[in-house]
Amino acid sequence: MKVNDFAYQVALRTIELLEHTQHYKVSEDLRKDIAAKVLAEVNEILARSK
């Protein structure tokens, strides 16, 4: 699995958890926007995790 694919799945799962535990409703457009931002920041996120 590619790191980008993993990051994308983590972003989507985080949104799902917020929807179910905090009763947020995230629109499809916002969901796509958040996932795109996470993908764009993958290298920076990895650098911070070291």
PQR file with spaces between the fields and no chain letter, atoms N, CA, C, O and H, PARSE charges and radii, in Angstrom:
ATOM       1  N    MET     1       0.839   -1.175    0.000 -0.4000 1.5000
ATOM       2  CA   MET     1       0.000    0.000    0.000 -0.0000 2.0000
ATOM       3  C    MET     1       0.885    1.239    0.000  0.5500 1.7000
ATOM       4  O    MET     1       1.870    1.316    0.734 -0.5500 1.4000
ATOM       5  N    LYS     2       0.526    2.182   -0.815 -0.4000 1.5000
ATOM       6  CA   LYS     2       1.267    3.437   -0.878 -0.0000 2.0000
ATOM       7  C    LYS     2       0.926    4.311    0.324  0.5500 1.7000
ATOM       8  O    LYS     2      -0.167    4.229    0.884 -0.5500 1.4000
ATOM       9  H    LYS     2      -0.274    2.119   -1.412  0.4000 1.0000
ATOM      10  N    VAL     3       1.871    5.133    0.700 -0.4000 1.5000
ATOM      11  CA   VAL     3       1.661    6.048    1.822 -0.0000 2.0000
ATOM      12  C    VAL     3       0.488    6.980    1.524  0.5500 1.7000
ATOM      13  O    VAL     3      -0.309    7.271    2.416 -0.5500 1.4000
ATOM      14  H    VAL     3       2.759    5.199    0.245  0.4000 1.0000
ATOM      15  N    ASN     4       0.374    7.445    0.297 -0.4000 1.5000
ATOM      16  CA   ASN     4      -0.732    8.342   -0.057 -0.0000 2.0000
ATOM      17  C    ASN     4      -2.078    7.660    0.112  0.5500 1.7000
ATOM      18  O    ASN     4      -3.029    8.271    0.597 -0.5500 1.4000
ATOM      19  H    ASN     4       1.021    7.208   -0.428  0.4000 1.0000
ATOM      20  N    ASP     5      -2.164    6.395   -0.286 -0.4000 1.5000
ATOM      21  CA   ASP     5      -3.407    5.642   -0.119 -0.0000 2.0000
ATOM      22  C    ASP     5      -3.746    5.488    1.356  0.5500 1.7000
ATOM      23  O    ASP     5      -4.902    5.622    1.758 -0.5500 1.4000
ATOM      24  H    ASP     5      -1.391    5.899   -0.681  0.4000 1.0000
ATOM      25  N    PHE     6      -2.727    5.207    2.154 -0.4000 1.5000
ATOM      26  CA   PHE     6      -2.923    5.067    3.591 -0.0000 2.0000
ATOM      27  C    PHE     6      -3.404    6.373    4.207  0.5500 1.7000
ATOM      28  O    PHE     6      -4.341    6.378    5.006 -0.5500 1.4000
ATOM      29  H    PHE     6      -1.788    5.098    1.827  0.4000 1.0000
ATOM      30  N    ALA     7      -2.766    7.478    3.838 -0.4000 1.5000
ATOM      31  CA   ALA     7      -3.152    8.791    4.367 -0.0000 2.0000
ATOM      32  C    ALA     7      -4.589    9.124    3.993  0.5500 1.7000
ATOM      33  O    ALA     7      -5.344    9.662    4.804 -0.5500 1.4000
ATOM      34  H    ALA     7      -2.005    7.474    3.190  0.4000 1.0000
ATOM      35  N    TYR     8      -4.957    8.803    2.769 -0.4000 1.5000
ATOM      36  CA   TYR     8      -6.322    9.054    2.310 -0.0000 2.0000
ATOM      37  C    TYR     8      -7.326    8.259    3.150  0.5500 1.7000
ATOM      38  O    TYR     8      -8.352    8.794    3.569 -0.5500 1.4000
ATOM      39  H    TYR     8      -4.344    8.366    2.111  0.4000 1.0000
ATOM      40  N    GLN     9      -7.029    6.996    3.390 -0.4000 1.5000
ATOM      41  CA   GLN     9      -7.926    6.153    4.179 -0.0000 2.0000
ATOM      42  C    GLN     9      -8.023    6.641    5.630  0.5500 1.7000
ATOM      43  O    GLN     9      -9.097    6.594    6.230 -0.5500 1.4000
ATOM      44  H    GLN     9      -6.195    6.561    3.049  0.4000 1.0000
ATOM      45  N    VAL    10      -6.913    7.104    6.184 -0.4000 1.5000
ATOM      46  CA   VAL    10      -6.928    7.644    7.547 -0.0000 2.0000
ATOM      47  C    VAL    10      -7.793    8.898    7.607  0.5500 1.7000
ATOM      48  O    VAL    10      -8.568    9.072    8.548 -0.5500 1.4000
ATOM      49  H    VAL    10      -6.041    7.142    5.697  0.4000 1.0000
ATOM      50  N    ALA    11      -7.668    9.764    6.619 -0.4000 1.5000
ATOM      51  CA   ALA    11      -8.479   10.983    6.588 -0.0000 2.0000
ATOM      52  C    ALA    11      -9.966   10.642    6.517  0.5500 1.7000
ATOM      53  O    ALA    11     -10.771   11.220    7.247 -0.5500 1.4000
ATOM      54  H    ALA    11      -7.039    9.622    5.855  0.4000 1.0000
ATOM      55  N    LEU    12     -10.330    9.712    5.645 -0.4000 1.5000
ATOM      56  CA   LEU    12     -11.738    9.334    5.522 -0.0000 2.0000
ATOM      57  C    LEU    12     -12.261    8.688    6.801  0.5500 1.7000
ATOM      58  O    LEU    12     -13.384    8.961    7.225 -0.5500 1.4000
ATOM      59  H    LEU    12      -9.676    9.243    5.052  0.4000 1.0000
ATOM      60  N    ARG    13     -11.455    7.839    7.407 -0.4000 1.5000
ATOM      61  CA   ARG    13     -11.885    7.168    8.644 -0.0000 2.0000
ATOM      62  C    ARG    13     -12.064    8.177    9.765  0.5500 1.7000
ATOM      63  O    ARG    13     -12.996    8.062   10.561 -0.5500 1.4000
ATOM      64  H    ARG    13     -10.543    7.617    7.062  0.4000 1.0000
ATOM      65  N    THR    14     -11.177    9.170    9.836 -0.4000 1.5000
ATOM      66  CA   THR    14     -11.297   10.208   10.848 -0.0000 2.0000
ATOM      67  C    THR    14     -12.614   10.964   10.692  0.5500 1.7000
ATOM      68  O    THR    14     -13.299   11.240   11.677 -0.5500 1.4000
ATOM      69  H    THR    14     -10.420    9.264    9.189  0.4000 1.0000
ATOM      70  N    ILE    15     -12.959   11.291    9.470 -0.4000 1.5000
ATOM      71  CA   ILE    15     -14.229   11.965    9.210 -0.0000 2.0000
ATOM      72  C    ILE    15     -15.396   11.083    9.629  0.5500 1.7000
ATOM      73  O    ILE    15     -16.343   11.570   10.247 -0.5500 1.4000
ATOM      74  H    ILE    15     -12.403   11.066    8.670  0.4000 1.0000
ATOM      75  N    GLU    16     -15.346    9.795    9.304 -0.4000 1.5000
ATOM      76  CA   GLU    16     -16.407    8.867    9.695 -0.0000 2.0000
ATOM      77  C    GLU    16     -16.559    8.810   11.209  0.5500 1.7000
ATOM      78  O    GLU    16     -17.676    8.837   11.727 -0.5500 1.4000
ATOM      79  H    GLU    16     -14.577    9.400    8.802  0.4000 1.0000
ATOM      80  N    LEU    17     -15.440    8.730   11.916 -0.4000 1.5000
ATOM      81  CA   LEU    17     -15.497    8.677   13.377 -0.0000 2.0000
ATOM      82  C    LEU    17     -16.091    9.948   13.966  0.5500 1.7000
ATOM      83  O    LEU    17     -16.878    9.883   14.911 -0.5500 1.4000
ATOM      84  H    LEU    17     -14.533    8.708   11.496  0.4000 1.0000
ATOM      85  N    LEU    18     -15.725   11.099   13.420 -0.4000 1.5000
ATOM      86  CA   LEU    18     -16.305   12.352   13.898 -0.0000 2.0000
ATOM      87  C    LEU    18     -17.811   12.380   13.653  0.5500 1.7000
ATOM      88  O    LEU    18     -18.576   12.849   14.496 -0.5500 1.4000
ATOM      89  H    LEU    18     -15.086   11.151   12.653  0.4000 1.0000
ATOM      90  N    GLU    19     -18.227   11.880   12.502 -0.4000 1.5000
ATOM      91  CA   GLU    19     -19.657   11.856   12.205 -0.0000 2.0000
ATOM      92  C    GLU    19     -20.419   10.969   13.196  0.5500 1.7000
ATOM      93  O    GLU    19     -21.500   11.322   13.667 -0.5500 1.4000
ATOM      94  H    GLU    19     -17.606   11.499   11.817  0.4000 1.0000
ATOM      95  N    HIS    20     -19.828    9.814   13.497 -0.4000 1.5000
ATOM      96  CA   HIS    20     -20.539    8.867   14.358 -0.0000 2.0000
ATOM      97  C    HIS    20     -20.437    9.188   15.846  0.5500 1.7000
ATOM      98  O    HIS    20     -21.395    8.976   16.589 -0.5500 1.4000
ATOM      99  H    HIS    20     -18.949    9.528   13.115  0.4000 1.0000
ATOM     100  N    THR    21     -19.299    9.691   16.285 -0.4000 1.5000
ATOM     101  CA   THR    21     -19.140    9.939   17.718 -0.0000 2.0000
ATOM     102  C    THR    21     -19.548   11.341   18.141  0.5500 1.7000
ATOM     103  O    THR    21     -20.010   11.545   19.264 -0.5500 1.4000
ATOM     104  H    THR    21     -18.521    9.864   15.682  0.4000 1.0000
ATOM     105  N    GLN    22     -19.378   12.309   17.243 -0.4000 1.5000
ATOM     106  CA   GLN    22     -19.698   13.694   17.587 -0.0000 2.0000
ATOM     107  C    GLN    22     -20.943   14.202   16.860  0.5500 1.7000
ATOM     108  O    GLN    22     -21.345   15.354   17.017 -0.5500 1.4000
ATOM     109  H    GLN    22     -19.003   12.143   16.331  0.4000 1.0000
ATOM     110  N    HIS    23     -21.528   13.336   16.079 -0.4000 1.5000
ATOM     111  CA   HIS    23     -22.751   13.654   15.336 -0.0000 2.0000
ATOM     112  C    HIS    23     -22.577   14.817   14.365  0.5500 1.7000
ATOM     113  O    HIS    23     -23.502   15.593   14.124 -0.5500 1.4000
ATOM     114  H    HIS    23     -21.201   12.400   15.951  0.4000 1.0000
ATOM     115  N    TYR    24     -21.359   14.919   13.811 -0.4000 1.5000
ATOM     116  CA   TYR    24     -21.109   15.898   12.759 -0.0000 2.0000
ATOM     117  C    TYR    24     -21.676   15.354   11.459  0.5500 1.7000
ATOM     118  O    TYR    24     -21.769   14.141   11.270 -0.5500 1.4000
ATOM     119  H    TYR    24     -20.608   14.289   14.007  0.4000 1.0000
ATOM     120  N    LYS    25     -22.048   16.245   10.577 -0.4000 1.5000
ATOM     121  CA   LYS    25     -22.423   15.842    9.223 -0.0000 2.0000
ATOM     122  C    LYS    25     -21.460   16.545    8.286  0.5500 1.7000
ATOM     123  O    LYS    25     -21.462   17.772    8.187 -0.5500 1.4000
ATOM     124  H    LYS    25     -21.973   17.230   10.731  0.4000 1.0000
ATOM     125  N    VAL    26     -20.645   15.772    7.605 -0.4000 1.5000
ATOM     126  CA   VAL    26     -19.642   16.315    6.700 -0.0000 2.0000
ATOM     127  C    VAL    26     -20.127   16.095    5.275  0.5500 1.7000
ATOM     128  O    VAL    26     -20.390   14.964    4.867 -0.5500 1.4000
ATOM     129  H    VAL    26     -20.644   14.775    7.685  0.4000 1.0000
ATOM     130  N    SER    27     -20.244   17.174    4.528 -0.4000 1.5000
ATOM     131  CA   SER    27     -20.706   17.077    3.145 -0.0000 2.0000
ATOM     132  C    SER    27     -19.664   16.376    2.288  0.5500 1.7000
ATOM     133  O    SER    27     -18.487   16.318    2.644 -0.5500 1.4000
ATOM     134  H    SER    27     -20.030   18.093    4.860  0.4000 1.0000
ATOM     135  N    GLU    28     -20.100   15.854    1.175 -0.4000 1.5000
ATOM     136  CA   GLU    28     -19.185   15.162    0.263 -0.0000 2.0000
ATOM     137  C    GLU    28     -18.101   16.103   -0.254  0.5500 1.7000
ATOM     138  O    GLU    28     -16.946   15.699   -0.394 -0.5500 1.4000
ATOM     139  H    GLU    28     -21.056   15.901    0.885  0.4000 1.0000
ATOM     140  N    ASP    29     -18.460   17.345   -0.537 -0.4000 1.5000
ATOM     141  CA   ASP    29     -17.470   18.325   -1.002 -0.0000 2.0000
ATOM     142  C    ASP    29     -16.407   18.588    0.055  0.5500 1.7000
ATOM     143  O    ASP    29     -15.216   18.631   -0.254 -0.5500 1.4000
ATOM     144  H    ASP    29     -19.398   17.673   -0.423  0.4000 1.0000
ATOM     145  N    LEU    30     -16.832   18.763    1.295 -0.4000 1.5000
ATOM     146  CA   LEU    30     -15.880   18.997    2.380 -0.0000 2.0000
ATOM     147  C    LEU    30     -15.026   17.758    2.613  0.5500 1.7000
ATOM     148  O    LEU    30     -13.828   17.874    2.872 -0.5500 1.4000
ATOM     149  H    LEU    30     -17.799   18.728    1.546  0.4000 1.0000
ATOM     150  N    ARG    31     -15.618   16.593    2.526 -0.4000 1.5000
ATOM     151  CA   ARG    31     -14.890   15.331    2.674 -0.0000 2.0000
ATOM     152  C    ARG    31     -13.764   15.245    1.633  0.5500 1.7000
ATOM     153  O    ARG    31     -12.634   14.885    1.963 -0.5500 1.4000
ATOM     154  H    ARG    31     -16.591   16.499    2.316  0.4000 1.0000
ATOM     155  N    LYS    32     -14.080   15.576    0.386 -0.4000 1.5000
ATOM     156  CA   LYS    32     -13.085   15.549   -0.687 -0.0000 2.0000
ATOM     157  C    LYS    32     -12.001   16.597   -0.451  0.5500 1.7000
ATOM     158  O    LYS    32     -10.821   16.337   -0.686 -0.5500 1.4000
ATOM     159  H    LYS    32     -14.998   15.869    0.118  0.4000 1.0000
ATOM     160  N    ASP    33     -12.397   17.774    0.010 -0.4000 1.5000
ATOM     161  CA   ASP    33     -11.448   18.854    0.275 -0.0000 2.0000
ATOM     162  C    ASP    33     -10.469   18.466    1.380  0.5500 1.7000
ATOM     163  O    ASP    33      -9.265   18.685    1.250 -0.5500 1.4000
ATOM     164  H    ASP    33     -13.356   17.985    0.201  0.4000 1.0000
ATOM     165  N    ILE    34     -10.979   17.895    2.455 -0.4000 1.5000
ATOM     166  CA   ILE    34     -10.124   17.484    3.565 -0.0000 2.0000
ATOM     167  C    ILE    34      -9.164   16.394    3.118  0.5500 1.7000
ATOM     168  O    ILE    34      -7.975   16.454    3.428 -0.5500 1.4000
ATOM     169  H    ILE    34     -11.957   17.717    2.560  0.4000 1.0000
ATOM     170  N    ALA    35      -9.662   15.401    2.395 -0.4000 1.5000
ATOM     171  CA   ALA    35      -8.808   14.315    1.918 -0.0000 2.0000
ATOM     172  C    ALA    35      -7.715   14.854    0.993  0.5500 1.7000
ATOM     173  O    ALA    35      -6.569   14.411    1.065 -0.5500 1.4000
ATOM     174  H    ALA    35     -10.628   15.352    2.143  0.4000 1.0000
ATOM     175  N    ALA    36      -8.057   15.793    0.138 -0.4000 1.5000
ATOM     176  CA   ALA    36      -7.068   16.380   -0.776 -0.0000 2.0000
ATOM     177  C    ALA    36      -5.998   17.146   -0.003  0.5500 1.7000
ATOM     178  O    ALA    36      -4.818   17.079   -0.346 -0.5500 1.4000
ATOM     179  H    ALA    36      -8.988   16.153    0.079  0.4000 1.0000
ATOM     180  N    LYS    37      -6.400   17.867    1.029 -0.4000 1.5000
ATOM     181  CA   LYS    37      -5.433   18.611    1.836 -0.0000 2.0000
ATOM     182  C    LYS    37      -4.490   17.670    2.570  0.5500 1.7000
ATOM     183  O    LYS    37      -3.289   17.929    2.650 -0.5500 1.4000
ATOM     184  H    LYS    37      -7.359   17.921    1.308  0.4000 1.0000
ATOM     185  N    VAL    38      -5.025   16.587    3.103 -0.4000 1.5000
ATOM     186  CA   VAL    38      -4.170   15.607    3.777 -0.0000 2.0000
ATOM     187  C    VAL    38      -3.188   15.008    2.792  0.5500 1.7000
ATOM     188  O    VAL    38      -2.005   14.872    3.106 -0.5500 1.4000
ATOM     189  H    VAL    38      -6.000   16.376    3.038  0.4000 1.0000
ATOM     190  N    LEU    39      -3.653   14.650    1.609 -0.4000 1.5000
ATOM     191  CA   LEU    39      -2.754   14.087    0.600 -0.0000 2.0000
ATOM     192  C    LEU    39      -1.663   15.074    0.199  0.5500 1.7000
ATOM     193  O    LEU    39      -0.519   14.682   -0.033 -0.5500 1.4000
ATOM     194  H    LEU    39      -4.613   14.761    1.354  0.4000 1.0000
ATOM     195  N    ALA    40      -2.017   16.340    0.120 -0.4000 1.5000
ATOM     196  CA   ALA    40      -1.039   17.361   -0.242 -0.0000 2.0000
ATOM     197  C    ALA    40       0.023   17.553    0.843  0.5500 1.7000
ATOM     198  O    ALA    40       1.132   18.007    0.563 -0.5500 1.4000
ATOM     199  H    ALA    40      -2.946   16.658    0.308  0.4000 1.0000
ATOM     200  N    GLU    41      -0.328   17.202    2.085 -0.4000 1.5000
ATOM     201  CA   GLU    41       0.573   17.398    3.218 -0.0000 2.0000
ATOM     202  C    GLU    41       1.248   16.114    3.684  0.5500 1.7000
ATOM     203  O    GLU    41       1.875   16.106    4.743 -0.5500 1.4000
ATOM     204  H    GLU    41      -1.229   16.834    2.312  0.4000 1.0000
ATOM     205  N    VAL    42       1.135   15.032    2.923 -0.4000 1.5000
ATOM     206  CA   VAL    42       1.667   13.736    3.358 -0.0000 2.0000
ATOM     207  C    VAL    42       3.140   13.823    3.742  0.5500 1.7000
ATOM     208  O    VAL    42       3.528   13.317    4.794 -0.5500 1.4000
ATOM     209  H    VAL    42       0.625   15.038    2.063  0.4000 1.0000
ATOM     210  N    ASN    43       3.955   14.446    2.921 -0.4000 1.5000
ATOM     211  CA   ASN    43       5.389   14.518    3.214 -0.0000 2.0000
ATOM     212  C    ASN    43       5.658   15.290    4.501  0.5500 1.7000
ATOM     213  O    ASN    43       6.512   14.902    5.298 -0.5500 1.4000
ATOM     214  H    ASN    43       3.639   14.857    2.066  0.4000 1.0000
ATOM     215  N    GLU    44       4.932   16.375    4.700 -0.4000 1.5000
ATOM     216  CA   GLU    44       5.101   17.173    5.924 -0.0000 2.0000
ATOM     217  C    GLU    44       4.637   16.386    7.151  0.5500 1.7000
ATOM     218  O    GLU    44       5.280   16.434    8.200 -0.5500 1.4000
ATOM     219  H    GLU    44       4.238   16.690    4.053  0.4000 1.0000
ATOM     220  N    ILE    45       3.547   15.679    7.024 -0.4000 1.5000
ATOM     221  CA   ILE    45       3.041   14.861    8.134 -0.0000 2.0000
ATOM     222  C    ILE    45       4.041   13.776    8.497  0.5500 1.7000
ATOM     223  O    ILE    45       4.293   13.527    9.676 -0.5500 1.4000
ATOM     224  H    ILE    45       3.025   15.640    6.172  0.4000 1.0000
ATOM     225  N    LEU    46       4.608   13.132    7.491 -0.4000 1.5000
ATOM     226  CA   LEU    46       5.620   12.104    7.739 -0.0000 2.0000
ATOM     227  C    LEU    46       6.853   12.694    8.422  0.5500 1.7000
ATOM     228  O    LEU    46       7.421   12.076    9.323 -0.5500 1.4000
ATOM     229  H    LEU    46       4.403   13.334    6.533  0.4000 1.0000
ATOM     230  N    ALA    47       7.258   13.865    8.001 -0.4000 1.5000
ATOM     231  CA   ALA    47       8.421   14.514    8.609 -0.0000 2.0000
ATOM     232  C    ALA    47       8.173   14.824   10.080  0.5500 1.7000
ATOM     233  O    ALA    47       9.078   14.685   10.904 -0.5500 1.4000
ATOM     234  H    ALA    47       6.797   14.366    7.269  0.4000 1.0000
ATOM     235  N    ARG    48       6.972   15.236   10.412 -0.4000 1.5000
ATOM     236  CA   ARG    48       6.637   15.553   11.818 -0.0000 2.0000
ATOM     237  C    ARG    48       6.551   14.298   12.668  0.5500 1.7000
ATOM     238  O    ARG    48       6.706   14.374   13.886 -0.5500 1.4000
ATOM     239  H    ARG    48       6.238   15.348    9.743  0.4000 1.0000
ATOM     240  N    SER    49       6.309   13.150   12.060 -0.4000 1.5000
ATOM     241  CA   SER    49       6.123   11.929   12.825 -0.0000 2.0000
ATOM     242  C    SER    49       7.448   11.279   13.234  0.5500 1.7000
ATOM     243  O    SER    49       7.453   10.296   13.976 -0.5500 1.4000
ATOM     244  H    SER    49       6.183   13.089   11.069  0.4000 1.0000
ATOM     245  N    LYS    50       8.549   11.816   12.761 -0.4000 1.5000
ATOM     246  CA   LYS    50       9.858   11.225   13.093 -0.0000 2.0000
ATOM     247  C    LYS    50      10.325   11.647   14.445  0.5500 1.7000
ATOM     248  O    LYS    50      11.404   11.243   14.879 -0.5500 1.4000
ATOM     249  H    LYS    50       8.544   12.614   12.158  0.4000 1.0000
